[in-house]
Amino acid sequence: MKVLVTGGAGFIGSHITDLLLEQGYEVIVIDNLSSGSLKNLHRDVVLYQTDILSQEAEKIIKAEKPDYLIHTAAQISIAKSIESPTDDANINIIGTMKILDYAKKYGIKKFIFSSSCAVYGETGDINIPINHKLDPLSFYGASKLSSELYIQLYCKFYQLPYTILRYSNVYGPRQSTQGEGGVVNIFTNCYLSEKRPIIYGDGEQTRDFIFVKDVAMANLAALQKGNNKIFNIGTGHKTSINKLTEMLKVHVPEKLTPEYTPAVGGDIRFSCLNIEDTIKDLNWRPAWSMKEGLEETFTYYQMEMKGDENG
Ligand SMILES: NC(=O)c1ccc[n+]([C@@H]2O[C@H](COP(=O)([O-])OP(=O)(O)OC[C@H]3O[C@@H](n4cnc5c(N)ncnc54)[C@H](O)[C@@H]3O)[C@@H](O)[C@H]2O)c1
């Protein structure tokens, strides 16, 4: 079985490709390396370095005839989406539509999409159920929601099966310091370089932090299950930013206290996903505790830093 992963050189995409290879799938990747890196890619992956918006992308899908398509390539920054909504829409909506068109045209068995909890907007301090009202607060959230609607219509009109996965805040090795889920990475790197992390607001805002290897497992589960459904991919547990700094600090000898600065407007106060339907219908649940995930993340960045020091 051959799987095409768009954005496979990125943070989440590269963990998906690693797991696919481990489980015996043949993997091809389309990535323009705008935020991804060759360093992330397993040597057995075939990389096509091109843009999902290019004509080349169609030629690749036509020639390679993958069985499944996992679409992770995207513009992932909320701030950039607000600076330039059209650029965001071009990559996230038009890019997704083009990939959907090729999936339909070249007989892909299933389309799996990386969506985001940004489609919900401000929800209050609850575990957000999958049928919660959708009210994105950014163009990024709006472009993810639009893509979800197009995917559902491609299924309705052209019988293209799909699974949509709405991730909470993903963390782990290979994450860049940009994007919506980078706080674990940013704080880890602060502590490793003996700098105080900066917390916006009082630090009591919460997030549902999910380890990237669990997200990769959810994508693999979606190859077999959860046809034409949308799932929340998180842990169902909330962690405050203050608690996160406490958990990270145990890894560094010097106890650096965070620096507090006024909250940024538009920052969501609470975010935590209800995953009961995911456990039941996708037969997936997170396997990594936050303590284990943070340990692995910390070790990864420690090694990276040593590598950089040694040139
Ligand atoms: N990281 C999170 O916490 C999080 C949370 C919710 C949803 N998501 C979604 O998960 C997906 C993966 O995110 P990530 O955190 O791994 O980001 P990432 O930036 O590491 O990965 C995105 C990949 O897509 C590639 N790419 C971007 N635009 C492209 C284009 N036009 N053509 C070809 N390749 C292109 C990039 O080079 C990169 O390798 C995205 O769709 C993102 O919106 C991420």
The ligand as an ORCA input file, in Angstrom:
! r2SCAN-3c Opt
* xyz 0 1
  N       1.328     21.808     15.358
  C       0.120     21.901     15.903
  O      -0.032     22.076     17.128
  C      -1.111     21.775     15.030
  C      -2.368     21.894     15.640
  C      -3.502     21.782     14.854
  C      -3.402     21.499     13.504
  N      -2.182     21.403     12.922
  C      -2.113     21.114     11.486
  O      -1.256     20.005     11.258
  C      -0.611     20.125      9.991
  C       0.884     19.971     10.151
  O       1.349     21.020     10.975
  P       2.841     21.077     11.559
  O       2.761     21.619     12.926
  O       3.506     19.782     11.304
  O       3.458     22.218     10.644
  P       4.807     22.253      9.747
  O       4.927     23.655      9.275
  O       5.928     21.643     10.483
  O       4.407     21.298      8.549
  C       3.775     21.745      7.374
  C       4.549     21.178      6.198
  O       3.897     21.552      4.994
  C       4.848     22.072      4.066
  N       4.144     23.035      3.223
  C       3.588     24.215      3.609
  N       3.010     24.814      2.555
  C       3.213     23.996      1.480
  C       2.849     24.079      0.105
  N       2.182     25.127     -0.374
  N       3.203     23.059     -0.698
  C       3.904     21.982     -0.232
  N       4.267     21.868      1.060
  C       3.919     22.856      1.910
  C       5.930     22.699      4.927
  O       7.181     22.810      4.273
  C       5.988     21.725      6.110
  O       6.889     20.671      5.868
  C      -1.043     21.465      9.424
  O      -2.109     21.252      8.525
  C      -1.516     22.228     10.651
  O      -2.460     23.207     10.314
  C      -1.033     21.533     13.652
*
